[in-house]
Amino acid sequence: MNLYAKLAEREAAGRPIRIGLIGAGKFGTMFLTQVRRTPGMHLAGLADLNVVRARSQLAAAGWDHAQYAAASLGDALKARTSFVTDNADALIACPEIDVIVEATGDPKTGIDFAVKAIDHGKHIVMVNVEADALAGPLLARKARAAGVVYSLAWGDQPALICEQVDWARACGFKVVSAGKGTRYHPSYHRSNPDTVWEILDKYLRIDDRKSINPKMFNSFIDGTKSGIEMTAVCNATGLVPQTNGLGFPPASRFELADICKPQAEGGALEKAGVTEVVSSVDRDQRDIAHHLAMGTFVVFEGESGYARQCFREYHLMPDASGRYAALYRPTHMIGLELGISVASVALRGEPTGAPVGFHSDVVATAKRDLKAGEILDGEGGFCVWGKQTPAQASLDAGCLPLGLAHHVRLNRDIAEGSALHWRDVDYDASDLAVKTRREMEAAFGRPNVAAEPT
């Protein structure tokens, strides 16, 4: 409740939080437009492989050229300007930088930078939820052991959901389910970067198709991003996946408590204490009024008659029985809200959501019949989508994590809809991301049953 006051104190003392941002994509650029206006924060450095694009993004975010014209990181720190570079390692190694924001979106890159940031004693805000889904529980544990904070990114849906779960529990409510909304239909699992436009054009006007990355957008359409984000929520809250993953039931925001409760109570869920994502279209692909496509929610139980009476009196959204109620946030603003995480980790030493266990995984699942010899192209591509799966089930079967299903060769045919396994691909056991994932499995007491590479 007092982050702004703490930031103002740092501003007045001339001791702003010094930040290094890695990645000038959409999320990073949205943060850029706000960090320059936030007292007590100094974006000392911005790293991106495409320096020209990074400078263009700064200009688009409202920065004057002089504000990012520093010739070196040292100059930027002295003049309170920003240094633009293609060398993220330099930001991580800089002793004066307090917080690293990892916003590349690539799981292997994210793990690399997170490990380096922790080794250099930096707090890290992990915008890269793909990396968190692959190895976040281990990264968070390493950060705690090093005395720094590893945090999910406020403004992105997982951190917002974690806050709603925490709110409900701190109020004494039992959390029945939590999640978000999206646009989903079962046929979307086959969507690829070429066909995604057939879906996007129905609800999102994009005049310049060259301005977006269709592979990235397709990850939201084909169900992958939902699996990744709900995995992050499970691992940070102790909620668990349903046995068969997300069901994506159609629901309006006013039906959340009726639908996102257990089947035994008339809802759509396998049991209580799970994550779910609701769809803004029904199975006939008709739009649902008052949908929650950009929002988040938590459904909780009133365990006394008096609590349920209060649900009615205070105009919550109870289910038909009055036993369950929902609280929702209609939207999220990703990078525009990211400063909350930066301030929280630097000023309070608290994450805005962080993994506390390994409860959920994201398994690479064939979008079509795949043939031996094909090279997998990862998240949002032509080959696989990511299915949320209980961690124990994934590891017992030796399933291939989605985050490692990129630039690896299949060594056998895989039928459409089937989970991929470690034994199905030729992978590099010395790769940092593979080694980190293996270490996580061992660290959290799960059997490492995957086959050794061929």
Salt bridges, closest charged atoms under 4 A:
GLU11 OE1 - ARG80 NH2 2.85
ASP48 OD2 - ARG53 NH2 2.93
ASP89 OD1 - LYS116 NZ 3.08
ASP112 OD2 - LYS116 NZ 3.37
GLU130 OE2 - LYS225 NZ 2.28
ASP201 OD2 - ARG209 NH2 2.56
ASP207 OD1 - ARG205 NE 2.81
ASP222 OD2 - LYS367 NZ 2.78
GLU229 OE1 - LYS180 NZ 2.70
ASP258 OD1 - LYS261 NZ 3.91
GLU265 OE2 - ARG323 NH1 3.26
ASP282 OD2 - ARG286 NE 2.88
ASP284 OD2 - ARG286 NH2 3.36
ASP287 OD1 - ARG183 NH1 3.10
GLU301 OE2 - ARG323 NE 2.73
ASP319 OD2 - LYS261 NZ 2.64
GLU337 OE1 - ARG329 NH2 2.59
ASP361 OD2 - ARG437 NH2 2.70
GLU374 OE1 - ARG368 NH2 2.85
GLU379 OE2 - LYS225 NZ 2.94
GLU416 OE2 - ARG190 NE 2.81
ASP424 OD1 - ARG412 NE 2.47
ASP424 OD2 - HIS421 ND1 3.32
ASP426 OD2 - ARG409 NH1 3.28
ASP431 OD1 - LYS108 NZ 3.57
GLU439 OE2 - LYS142 NZ 3.10
GLU441 OE2 - ARG437 NE 3.03
GLU441 OE1 - ARG438 NH1 3.86
